[in-house]
Amino acid sequence: MEKKFFDFIIHGGDYNPDQWIKTPEIWDEDMRLMKLAHVNSATINIFSWSLIEPEEGVYNFGWLDTMMDKLHENGISVILATPSGARPPWLAQKYPEVLRVEENGIRNEFGVRHNHCLTSPIYREKVREINRIIAERYKNHPALKMWHISNEYCGECHCELCQEAFRDWLRDYYHNDLEELNESWWNGFWSHRVTDWSQINSPKYRGENHVSAMKLCWNRFVSDSHISFYENEIAPLREITPDIPITTNFMKMYDGIDYQKFAKKLDLVSWDNYPAWDKGRNAEESAETAFVHDAFRSMKDGQPFFMMESTPSLVNWHDINKLPKPGMQELSAIQAVAHGADSVQYFQWRKSKGGHEKYHGAVVDHCGHEHTRVFRDVARLGTVLEKLGGVTGKYSNSKVAVIYDWENGWAVKHFCGFNNVNRNYVAECVKWYAPFREKGVSCDVISMEDDFSKYDLVIAPFLYMLKDGTDKRIEDYVANGGNFLATYLFGLVDKNDMCFLGGFP
């Protein structure tokens, strides 16, 4: 069933008014500028934990109350974030277990973002607690339209809590049967047969790192840990604001989390889109970006997604950072909408005065006014998006699908053999996807667990691993008239590397 969240295309993005708390006149100026830019939404509170809870149990919401009211009074909707992506220093100081342990066994010090253990009971409790307080405070605020959970989940932890959690995960996965695990991992090779669960640790470069099935299980465990952490985060929001949709921002085809599995827990899929238009390969970049758009659109059966971040300007993390040529930002935004995005959002609204992202592009530059090419581009695009509201909520009806499966991608990465130098699962899938895009044929990007029956043609590049039951589903699909093409190696060497099932010659 089609589900529509807004009657207009969301146009806005990350806004960090807490950076300007000592100059509140800038808040008023931002309201004026947002109207000029045809901005209708702001995402706030992503990195504000140290301000709203400067000490444990001491809260400061006055500035956020003011901002929620101010945005609403100016006709701007709020996507309100939970702050778990960057914890305050006091939390790490008082509860050092929340800090991640790296693969080398050394616990990190406080710093950067997402430097937290996903397993830590204390961190989960603190996140749930602050989220409950935020939800209770703003549950009836008319500006609140959506929850933005954390920010760009990523990374892994190798602490003792995670080691034990990994063993518990394995016990469940292998039915508490060590012999089943030994057989599945082929542990007789190199004398790796284990006789007790305590003998298993996470894969590390200074320990066991050559058992591909073990590394695949670690990938699954880390992914499930992120999803479990997310479910812990949203529990109070589901309870207190059941009618407010929830999302979190994915990062392209990041392989640390199975996004296809994670997406089932979201009301709306969203992702952060930063094409490298300045690298001299725009045709390839356009095809790859389209592939990612269609992958996220396909995760909920064709439901539109949100482009939660993009840059109207430049970024600060390429080797050389250049302002894109005129028109590229608009082209990038319209490409997203054409592939199913119901939003065009930016990181960030106003360029920071300091910090790591001081020179990351924004709608409002350091000059602080609207008389820049970037601002004019954003405002012009805003007027275009206002005319396209009728496309929101529209689902796709593709007849062709390319299988990109996160678990298959992990398995492809871990095996040793054939071409170990140039192995890129995403690029291989894009290679098979691109010709359909060039011909204007809508193409979904699905997992091997999705429904094949609605497609005339399904292509599975480098189908190295089959999940349980996939072989039977392929047989049934072909028996009912479907056409299935699978490749087994990167770059077809000869016809024996390709299997085609179906009625086409």
Buried (B, 14 or more C-beta within 10 A) or exposed (E): EEEEBBEBBBBBBBBBBBBBBEEBEBBEBBBEBBBEBBBBBBBBBBBBBBBBBEEEEEBBBEBBEBBBEBBBEBEBBBBBBBBBBBBBEBBBEEBBBBBBBBBEEEBBEBEEBBBBBBBBEBBBEBBBEBBBBBBEBBBEBEBBBBBBBBBBBBBBBBBEBBBEBBBEBBBEBBEEEBEEBBBBBEBEEEEBBBEEBEEBBBBBEEEBBEBBBBBBBBBBBBBBBBBBBBEBBBBBBEEBBEEBBBBBBBBBBBBBBBBBBBBEBBBBBBBBBBBBBBEEEBEBBBBBBBBBBBBBBBBBBBBBBBBBBBBBBBBEEEEEBEBBEEEBBBBBBBBBBEBBBBBBBBBBBBBBEEEEBEBBBBBBBEEEEBEBEBBBBBBBBBEBBEEBEEBBBBBBEBEBBBBBBBBBBBBBBBBEEEEEEEBBBBBBBBBBBBEBBEEEEBBBBBBBBBEBEBBBBBBBBBBBBBEEEBEEBBEEBBEEEBBBBBBBBBEEEEEEBEBEBBEEE
